[in-house]
Amino acid sequence: MASKLPLISEEMKKYLLELLGKKRSRNFLQKIITPTEDYSLHIYQEVSIADKILDLLHKNNFSAKVHDIFPNLIICTPKGKFKLKSTEHLKEIIVDNQAAEMVYQGADVFVPGVKRANRVKKNDFVQIVNQQGIAVAKAKALMSHHEMLNKKHGVAAKNLASPYRVPSLEQSGLKDYPVFFQSVPAFLTSMNLEPKSNETILDCCAAPGNKTLHLSELLGNKSKIIAVDRSKKRIQKLRNRIEQFKIKNISIKIGNIIDFSDTWTVKFDKILIDPPCSSLGLRPRLVFNTSIKRIKDLSKYQKAIIYACNSLLKPGGTIVYSTCTITKEENEEIISKFAENYNFRILEQQYKLSKMGSIHEKYDSPFQRFLPGMDNTLGYFIAKLRKK
């Protein structure tokens, strides 16, 4: 299986070679098909429960420890790689690529991800494959094919064997604890905004809301945070956490920040921008089906977002921009051009753990980049700017 992964177009193979060089490109493609080596769990406020969290993870046979610098981060090591034996006689449940990547690392098969399940009956032992025919798990069907394709919610099949296993809140007994999974780079993104209790903060592409929660934690549940997202469905996860953690300082607005910027008169001290992106840094990725055209189209939308946020930012205010992708078009190019056109200064970041700054010698600003094959994380980019 490993020799065939990831499935990548010639266009993207050439793009990665030009972007990363031969060695980094090879290392990146080897690592992108695996979960992150440092799988991290964020403890919200109650750092004193770290030992309880570690105990539960250890009971589930995961190696875990408290982060060397941040006491509210638990670093857990995924399990695998396990060999997935081919069993051609099994019926198949075909799932979309996003669902496949979750199942590949131990998740059960949920109804929304199922594309086809021909002749599958409840209690059948089945093989889970993605839309390109890559086997990602063996499972036991909990529904018939008719139920899978007609229900809107529920577990369609129980994962019995997959190449990797990462911890889940439900399986580890952590569902009712004040914790959520958050990557180390995403954690650093909120830290580098450095919110203060007398400031008004905007998180303009907030869903599913982990960075928003972190900002609230850094503010001691004080000050004011406006969380904006255009997806009512995705923002519901943040609403649930706000209720669970009894948070008082986050207000949610459903809509597009570009539209809001035309009508709002409020000005913010600090803005966090984590826009929709090509997500080429997420792990594991089994299929690279992004095109150069899509990368450029996303770049245009990201530019529109950051330019809109300029009108909402006070003079002297701070923007932190981040993405979970590796392209220069969605990262260095946008930030460098924006800083030049709108009189922003690109700042050093106080919280910096990456081994790389910019991906290209043309951009010598103090960016922070994480790259699979170089860092034990997903692929990620962080930039910090101040309005002069």
N, C-alpha and C positions, 0 to 999 in steps of 0.2 A: 504493500500500500504506500509506503513512504516514498518510493521512487516516483510515484505518479502524482504526488502532492507537492505544492498546491497546483490545481488546474489553473493554468495561466495562459493568457493570449500572447501571441508574438509581440503585439503592440505594447503590452504592459511589461513583458520581459525586457524589451529594448529600453523602455522608459526607466525601469529600475536600474539597469546596467549603466545608463547615462547619469542617473541621479546619484547612485551609491558607489559606483565602481564595481569591478568584478568580485573582489573579496567580500566587501560588505553586502553586496547583492546576494551572493551565495549563502553567506551566514544568515542573512535576513530570511531568505526563503526556507532555510532549514528550521529556523526557530518559529516562524509565523504559524506553522501547522501544529504547534504545541501550546498548551496553556502557559500563562506567565509563570516563571519560576517563583516569583514572590507574589503570592496570591494574598491580598491584604483585606483585613476586616477592621472597620473603624468603630471604636467604642464611643458613643455619644455621651460626653460629659462624665459618666461614672467610671473613671479610670480604675477605681478600687475593685471593680469586678473582673479585672484582667485575668486573675488567677482562675476564676470560675470558667471564663471563656476558654482558657488554655486547657483546663481539665476536661471540658466537654469535647474539645477537638482531639485531645489525646485519646479519650475513650473511643472515639471514632477512627482511631489509628492514623491520624494526621500528625505530621511533625509541625510544630508551631512554636513561635516565640514572640516576645514583645519586641517591637522595632528598636534598633539601637539608639535612635534619637527621639522618636515620638512615642511617648508611653501610651497613647490612646490608639495606636496601630498594632494589630496582631498580624504577623507575617506567617503564612501557612504554606507548606509545600504540597502541591498536587501529587497524586499518586499515578504511576504509570511510567512507561508505556506498557500496556498489556496487549498481547497478541490476540487479534480477533480472527478466529478460524472461519474459513469460508464454509457455508452450509447452503448449497444451492437448492436443496429440497424445501427450504423454509419459504413460506409466503412472505411478501414484502409490504411494508408500510413506507410509502414515499413521502418525505417531508421537505419543506422549503429549506433553503441553504442556511438561513439564520437558525432555524430550529435544529438542523443537523449539527451545527457547530456547538450547540448547547448539549445535545444528546451525546455527541462525540466525547464530551468530558463528564458524562455521568448523569445528566438530567433525564427525567422521565419525558415521554412524548405527550405533549399537550395538544388538545383538539385543534386550536387555531393554526398549528404548524403543519397539519396533515394535508397532503395534496391528493394522494390516492391510497387505497387499501383494498385492492381487488380480492374478493372472496375471503377476506379475513373474518374469522369468527371470534367471539369472546373466549378467552383462555387459550387461544392458539399461541404457540411459540413462533415468533416472527423475526425477520431481519429488517432493521431500519436503514434505509438508504436515502441519500439526497437526490436532487433532481438530475444530477449527472451520473447517478448509478454508483456512487461511492458508499460502501457499507460503513456505518458509523456505530452500530450497536446491535446486540441481540436483546430481545424484549419479550414480555408476555402481554398479549392484547387484553385490555380490560373492557373493551367495547367491540361490537361487530363493526364491519366496514360501513354499514348503513348508519349506525349511531355516530361514528367518527365524523362523517360528512354532513350530518344534519344537526348535531349539537353545536353550541357556541362556546361551551366551556367544559373543563374537566380533563382528567388524565386518560388519554387514549391507550397508552401502553406503559408498562413498568419496565424500566431499564434494568437488565440483568447482567450485561457485560458490555463494556466500552473500552476504547484504548486508554482513556484517562478518567480519573475521578477527582473532582474538586469539591470542597465542602459546600454544603447548602445549609441555610438557616434551619429549615424544617428537619432535615435528616440528622443534623448535629444537636438538635434540641435547643436552638438559639432563637427561635421565632419570636418569643416574647421578651427577649433581652433588647436593651437600647443599642443595637448594633446594625451595621449595614456594610456590604462589601463596597470598597472604594479603592481604586488603584493608587499606588504611591504618587505617580505624577498628578492625578486629579486632586489628591490631598494637598500637594505642593501648590497647585493653582490657587486654591482658596487662601492658603497661608500667605502667598506672595501679594494678594490684594491688601493684606494688613488692615482690615477694617477696624475703625475706632468707634467707641460708644456714642460719640456726638455726631456721627456721620449718617447720611442717607445713602443706602446701597441699592444698586440695581443689578439683578441677575437676569439678563435679557433673553436667554435661551435655556430656561431653567430645568425642564423635565429631563430625567426623572427626579431631579432635585437633591442629589447627594451633596453637591457643592453648596447649594442654598442652605442645607442643614448644617454644613460645616461652618459657613459664615455666621449663622445664628449661634452656634456653639462658641465661636471665637468672640462674639459680642456678648456672651453671657446671657443670651435671650433678651437683650436690650436693644436700643436703637431701633431703626426701621429698615426692613429689607422688602423691596418689591420684586417678586418673582414673576416673570413673564414667559409664556410659551404659547405657541399657536395650537398645540395639540391638547384638547380637553381630556382625551383618554390617557395620554402619557403623564399629564400633570396630576392625575388622580393618585399616583404613587406618593407624590409629595404631600398631598392633602392627608393621606392615611398616616404618614410619618408625623406630620404636624400634630395630628390628633393623638397618636401614640405617645409622642414625646412631650405633649402639652406645651407646645411652642406658641408664644404670643406675639413675636415681632416680625412674622412673615405674612405679607399680603400677596395674594395670587391674582394675576390678571391674565385672562385668556385672550390671545390675539397676537398679531405680528408687531414686533417692536418698530419696524419701519413705518407702519401706519400710525402707531402711537406717537412717534417722534414728530409727526406733522401737527398734532393737536395738543400734546402735553406742554404745560408751561413750567412744570417742576424741573429743577436741576439737581443732579446727583453729585455727591462727592467722589464716589467710586463706582465703577461699572465692571462686571464680570461678563465676558463674551465667550461662550463656548458654542459656536454656531454649528448647524448641520454640516457634515463634511463627508468625504469619501470613505472614511473609517478604515483606511488601509493599514492602520496600526493595531486594530483589534486582533486578539488571539483567543482561540485558534481560528485561522482562516483557511478553509479548504479549497475555496474557489476565488480567483481574482478575476471578476467579470466587469470591473470598472473600465471605462474607456477614457482616453485623453479628453474627448469632448465633454464627458460628464464632469471630469475634474475642473475643466475651464468654466463650465456652467455653474458649478458649485462655488467656484472662486468669485464669480460675478455677484452671486447672492451674498456671500460673506462680506464682500466689499460694501454692498448696500447696507448691511447690518452695522458694520463698524462706522461707516460714514453717518448713519442715522444716530448712532450713539454719541457722536461728536457734538451734535446739537443738544443733547441731554446732559452733557457733562459740564460742571463748573470750571472756570479758569483755575488752573493749578490742580485739577482733579486727575484721578488715576484710572487707567483701563488695564485690566489683565485679560489677554486673549489666549485661548487655548483650543487645540483640536486633537482628536485621536487619529490623525492621519500623518503621512510622512512626506507628502508632496510639497515642493517649494512654492507652487502656484497658490496653495491654500494657506501658506504660512509666511515664509520670509518675504516673498514678493508683495503680499498684501500689506504687511506691517511696515516694511521699508518705504513703500510708496505713500502709504497713509501718513506716516510720521513726517515725511518730506512735504507733502501737500498741505497738511493742517497744523504744522508747527508743533509737533509733539517730540518729546525727547524719549528715546528708548533707554530704559533704566536697567541697572544691575538688579538681579533678584536675590533677596536675602536668603531664601530657602532654595538651595540648589544641590541636587544630587546626581544629575546626569553627567555622562562622560563627554558629551558633545554639546557645542554651542550651535553654530549654524551648520547646515548640511552642505553649504557651498561657500568657497572662499570669497566670493563676491560680496557676501553679507557678513560683515565682521561685528555686528551688534551683539550685545550680551543676551542672546536667546538661550533657551534651554530645550534640548532635544533628547528624547529617549528613543532608542532604536533596538528592536529585537536582534539578537546576535551580538550586541554590544552591552545592553542593559537587561536586567532580569525583569522587564516590565513589558507592557504593550508599547507600540509606537506612539509618540506623543510630542506635542510642541507647546511651549509656553513663552509668551512675550509680555513685558510690562512697560507701559508708556505713561508719561505725564504730560498734560496739556500745559504748554508754556503760558 
